[in-house]
């Protein structure tokens, strides 16, 4: 799917320029530039602590950048509240999934649809999520936190899809999943993309992510060390060994 | 203990299930209303006064429940808003000769403004910081009341007039009892409506996981501030009628112990569960009264009972709400 891609010339929906961010005195990002084009899957690779999660949080407004800017559909969103950024159509599926305990699968999905005021549209989206993840339909009245890891990941993605996002930010969707479920998850991400979703995917499993993505960035110590079309990064075994650790 | 816990859970769930059918529920509500209506005639004035106090605590506990139960914010200075309501009525009616019914909206607005002033900067912080700030706020309000001339310093304000309502002079303890019945019923209705509202669902999500709620488009600061202000308004209304009922208020009515007592009603009944919170308010007020013939020991026995309840039902007396279908 990566050989001939019209997406390469598609419009840039999300752009980070010179973004710096940190927690207190610890610098996590030292000026990074990232572009995500409409219809693409872009992957952010790197070891633990490289700044991948921080990058996503900076985009979705959960971490405020100390320098640089984030633009979404040509609009500067650097200083916006996380809730306002979400309303613009950027959906963040956080690391660890964050399924709400004590609430059913359906109630968790309703949270995703909170900003959708049109009840008919909400129902339609929920049916769409159930079509993508039939297991959620079967378990809709169960406590979401009692689902298996893979099912929780689907619920977290389904919840984000309820927002009707233009861009999905996925943070380590394969983390903690059994190998078969990892492949299932990747298949779902690919399918979402084929159905039109633009995705920024953070992954530790570099090989898998590069098989899926159109374009990749390699982060190390809060700086982008390498970037390029996924097939090129994938072909370069030295990259995989030096930076991706497996 | 877990065995015991599951038994009590099942028992209370079965009791709650009795209220599930509409006929039984409306029957129960009708019974409660009839009981409230005839109480002064049947049980006499002493019981009426105690019940008035209990109903005041129902209003206060339901107000604090919006903050603690619905939005999940710990507030240790809730009595401050109660004080703002009471003192606004006292000052406006006594010093400025304002009619009670005109002073009442001022009390509400005053408490709402106080809620924004305290909540605005602190609700951005984590919940435990808020607990400390609210604790401080409670003390600041009480100390101000004790030191300012306009609030009558330590002796407080007395001679607060009793209001008229369309030719009805609300004067006797029985009159006030019915007023507080009305306030408590109003507080219950507003609480139920809030719980079912869009804002209520936003509180639910923020209480569970504020980062996720924010990432799903819910402005957590605005939503928490709304809870804080609504809670403050409940307390101010309670405080206003409290002042009119007693005719005199002093700083000691609004101490930290008062805040803790209201918080206890909320936690005891079960945070976020409206019938539980009502029950909690009745327990903290009526409990010591019912144990009166134990003499000296009554407060100790009461404390032990509370400890036992919390030990066996840490999430409150009222059973957990079944997940909605």
Interface residues (C-beta under 8 A of the other chain):
Chain A: X60 X61 X62 X81 X82 X83 X84 X86 X87 X91 X92 X94 X98 X100 X101 X102 X103 X104 X107 X110 X111 X112 X114 X115 X141 X143 X159 X163
Chain B: X201 X202 X204 X205 X208 X209 X211 X212 X213 X214 X215 X216 X217 X218 X219 X220 X323 X324 X325
